[in-house]
Amino acid sequence: MNAAPHGVVPAIPTPFTADGREVDVDALRRIVRHVVDGGVHGIMTTGGTGEFPHLSREERRLVQEVVAAEAAGAVTIFAGTSACATWEAIELTRDAAEAGADAAILVPPYYFGIPDEMLYRFFADIAGAGVLPVVVYNNPLFTGNSLSPTLIAELMKVDGVVGLKQSQDDLGQLVEALRLAEPTGRSLCTGIDSQFYAALCVGARGIFSTAASIVPAPMVRLWDLVQEGDHEGALAQHRLLQPLNRFLEYDPGYVSPTKEALRMLGLDCGPVRRPLPDFPASERPALEDALAGLGVLERGAVA
């Protein structure tokens, strides 16, 4: 399995039982089938959308085992193995490898401010452990440790690092990282749904997408249109997706909108774990309209 990210890679949620106490394995299998049937090119587990800070080590491994087994080699599995300490990130990456993942994807350490040379060392040490190919995940709003385009380009030279998920809201940072990292041939992707079309236009190889966990086929359609050179069609598809994308950005949160949208589509993922907030009831009509605009839900179909 090629571990370099490309195309559309949904960052899937972790379904829980109604009381929130356990991973709902059957619901997780349904989500995997939903995205694979939608034509995606990979699956990202146990990231932010997957509520990784609220999962135990055993639950993270369980999710990765279920996803890898259900996907059955159809797509590349990128396991989220983020942790603050290098040793723990390596151990979580070992768990992911044993569970059947094809690659690991990690944010920089969070809480402590870490200088650039140690951020480089963090990823170099994990890649150097030789457990799984590594995707660097830059998400400075949540980690507090930003990877500059210069640092990203240096990281793309590291043996064992195969790509980037760039969840930096400044598109110019991705443009510059693409320029600086071009000689490495590594696969740089966006992690922001509203930037997908624009990112492809400046050379990104794909997206790690929350929207694709809800509407995989419309996201893959945008990808396909760009590959075909139909930019008029791709822009029109972007505009259809944007009413949904706006629910999946940084404020007030993207996990509960994802689970609510999937519930509307008949794929109940249970609640978010506390202290994450529930999706506001007042926003449900607009979310329903966004899904109806994509042709995946009839207006008024949700009870």
RADA-V634394 format. One record per residue. RES is the residue in three letters. PHI is phi in radians with two decimals (none if undefined). PSI is psi as a letter, one per 20 degrees, with the letter a starting at -180 (* if undefined). BURIAL is # if it has 24 or more other ideal C-beta (glycine too) atoms within 12 Angstrom, else .. Layout:
# RADA-V634394
<<RES PHI PSI BURIAL> <RES PHI PSI BURIAL>>
This chain:
# RADA-V634394
<<MET none p .> <ASN -1.26 o .> <ALA -1.52 i #> <ALA -1.26 p #> <PRO -1.21 q #> <HIS -2.79 r #> <GLY 1.20 b #> <VAL -1.90 o #> <VAL -2.11 o #> <PRO -1.18 p #> <ALA -1.62 o #> <ILE -1.49 q #> <PRO -1.34 r #> <THR -1.75 o #> <PRO -1.27 q #> <PHE -2.12 q #> <THR -1.12 r .> <ALA -0.99 h .> <ASP -1.52 i .> <GLY 1.34 j #> <ARG -1.52 h .> <GLU -2.36 q .> <VAL -1.20 p #> <ASP -1.55 n #> <VAL -1.14 g #> <ASP -1.11 g .> <ALA -1.14 h #> <LEU -1.10 g #> <ARG -1.06 h #> <ARG -1.13 h #> <ILE -1.13 g #> <VAL -1.07 g #> <ARG -1.12 h #> <HIS -1.02 g #> <VAL -1.36 h #> <VAL -1.11 g #> <ASP -1.12 h .> <GLY -1.39 i #> <GLY 1.58 j #> <VAL -1.21 r #> <HIS -1.80 i #> <GLY -2.97 r #> <ILE -2.41 p #> <MET -1.83 p #> <THR -1.83 r #> <THR 0.79 l #> <GLY -1.72 b #> <GLY -1.10 g #> <THR -1.05 h #> <GLY -1.47 j #> <GLU 1.00 l #> <PHE -1.00 h #> <PRO -1.15 i #> <HIS -1.80 j #> <LEU -1.87 q #> <SER -1.31 r .> <ARG -1.02 g .> <GLU -1.16 h .> <GLU -1.19 h #> <ARG -1.06 g #> <ARG -1.13 g #> <LEU -1.02 g #> <VAL -1.01 g #> <GLN -1.14 h #> <GLU -1.11 g #> <VAL -1.14 g #> <VAL -1.12 g #> <ALA -1.10 g #> <ALA -1.19 g .> <GLU -1.25 h #> <ALA -1.23 h #> <ALA 0.90 l .> <GLY 1.42 j .> <ALA -1.22 h .> <VAL -2.46 r #> <THR -1.30 p #> <ILE -1.82 o #> <PHE -1.83 o #> <ALA -1.60 p #> <GLY -1.25 o #> <THR -2.21 k #> <SER -1.14 q #> <ALA -2.80 q #> <CYS -1.32 h .> <ALA -1.75 q .> <THR -1.02 g #> <TRP -1.04 g .> <GLU -1.24 h .> <ALA -1.05 h #> <ILE -1.16 g #> <GLU -1.13 g .> <LEU -1.15 h #> <THR -1.19 h #> <ARG -1.08 g #> <ASP -0.99 g #> <ALA -1.10 g #> <ALA -1.09 g #> <GLU -1.17 h .> <ALA -1.41 i #> <GLY 1.88 j #> <ALA -1.22 q #> <ASP -1.68 h #> <ALA -2.73 r #> <ALA -1.92 q #> <ILE -2.29 p #> <LEU -2.41 p #> <VAL -1.40 r #> <PRO -1.09 r #> <PRO -0.97 q #> <TYR -2.17 r #> <TYR 1.40 f .> <PHE -1.34 q .> <GLY -1.31 p .> <ILE -2.06 p #> <PRO -1.20 q .> <ASP -0.97 g .> <GLU -1.12 h .> <MET -1.47 h .> <LEU -1.12 g #> <TYR -1.05 g #> <ARG -1.09 h .> <PHE -0.98 g #> <PHE -1.23 h #> <ALA -1.12 h #> <ASP -1.18 g #> <ILE -1.21 g #> <ALA -1.11 h #> <GLY -1.18 i .> <ALA -1.18 i #> <GLY 1.23 k .> <VAL -1.42 g #> <LEU -2.52 q #> <PRO -1.01 q #> <VAL -2.06 p #> <VAL -1.84 p #> <VAL -1.38 p #> <TYR -2.12 o #> <ASN -1.61 o #> <ASN -2.46 m #> <PRO -1.16 h #> <LEU -1.07 h .> <PHE -1.63 h #> <THR -1.62 h #> <GLY 1.37 i .> <ASN -2.12 o #> <SER -1.58 p #> <LEU -1.71 o #> <SER -1.25 r #> <PRO -0.96 h #> <THR -1.11 g .> <LEU -1.17 g #> <ILE -1.01 g #> <ALA -1.06 h #> <GLU -1.17 g #> <LEU -1.15 h #> <MET -1.18 i #> <LYS -1.49 i #> <VAL -1.28 p #> <ASP -1.04 p .> <GLY 1.68 i #> <VAL -1.55 p #> <VAL -1.98 i #> <GLY 3.06 a #> <LEU -2.42 p #> <LYS -1.90 o #> <GLN -1.85 n #> <SER -1.83 l #> <GLN -1.96 p #> <ASP -1.24 i .> <ASP -1.55 o .> <LEU -1.05 h #> <GLY -1.05 h .> <GLN -1.16 h #> <LEU -1.20 g #> <VAL -1.01 g #> <GLU -1.24 h #> <ALA -1.09 g #> <LEU -1.06 g #> <ARG -1.13 g .> <LEU -1.25 h #> <ALA -1.60 i #> <GLU -0.94 g .> <PRO -1.08 h .> <THR -1.36 h #> <GLY 1.26 j .> <ARG -1.25 r #> <SER -1.73 o #> <LEU -1.71 p #> <CYS -2.22 q #> <THR -1.48 q #> <GLY -2.11 j #> <ILE -2.08 o #> <ASP -1.03 g #> <SER -1.21 i #> <GLN -1.73 j #> <PHE -1.00 g #> <TYR -1.08 g #> <ALA -1.07 g #> <ALA -1.13 g #> <LEU -1.08 h #> <CYS -1.16 h .> <VAL -1.82 j #> <GLY 1.98 j #> <ALA -1.11 q #> <ARG -1.60 i #> <GLY 2.81 b #> <ILE -2.57 p #> <PHE -1.65 o #> <SER -2.20 p #> <THR -1.29 g #> <ALA -1.00 h #> <ALA -1.20 i #> <SER -1.31 h #> <ILE -1.67 g #> <VAL -2.20 m #> <PRO -1.06 g #> <ALA -1.10 g #> <PRO -1.12 h #> <MET -1.22 g #> <VAL -1.13 h #> <ARG -1.04 g #> <LEU -1.06 g #> <TRP -1.00 g #> <ASP -1.09 g #> <LEU -1.09 h #> <VAL -1.16 g #> <GLN -1.09 h .> <GLU -1.42 i .> <GLY 1.41 j .> <ASP -1.61 n .> <HIS -1.31 h .> <GLU -1.13 g .> <GLY -1.16 h .> <ALA -1.14 g #> <LEU -1.13 g .> <ALA -1.10 h .> <GLN -1.16 g #> <HIS -0.98 g #> <ARG -1.17 h .> <LEU -1.18 h #> <LEU -1.38 h #> <GLN -1.05 h #> <PRO -1.02 h #> <LEU -1.39 g #> <ASN -0.94 h #> <ARG -1.13 h #> <PHE -1.35 i #> <LEU -1.98 j #> <GLU -1.61 b .> <TYR -1.49 h #> <ASP -2.36 p .> <PRO -1.60 j .> <GLY 2.45 q #> <TYR -2.11 i #> <VAL -1.33 g #> <SER -1.14 h #> <PRO -1.07 h #> <THR -1.10 g #> <LYS -1.18 h #> <GLU -1.17 g #> <ALA -1.10 g #> <LEU -1.15 h #> <ARG -1.05 g #> <MET -1.06 h #> <LEU -1.55 j #> <GLY 1.50 j .> <LEU -2.07 m #> <ASP -1.18 p #> <CYS -1.89 j #> <GLY 1.30 a #> <PRO -1.45 r #> <VAL -1.41 q #> <ARG -1.51 q #> <ARG -1.18 q .> <PRO -1.68 k .> <LEU -1.09 q #> <PRO -1.46 q .> <ASP -1.25 r .> <PHE -1.27 p #> <PRO -1.15 p .> <ALA -1.04 h .> <SER -1.14 h .> <GLU -1.61 i .> <ARG -1.07 g #> <PRO -1.04 h .> <ALA -1.20 h .> <LEU -1.18 g #> <GLU -1.06 g #> <ASP -1.07 h #> <ALA -1.09 g #> <LEU -1.24 h #> <ALA -1.13 h #> <GLY -1.12 h #> <LEU -1.61 j #> <GLY 1.33 j .> <VAL -1.81 i #> <LEU -2.67 p #> <GLU -1.43 p .> <ARG -1.07 p .> <GLY 1.40 j .> <ALA -1.42 i .> <VAL -1.62 p .> <ALA -1.30 * .>>
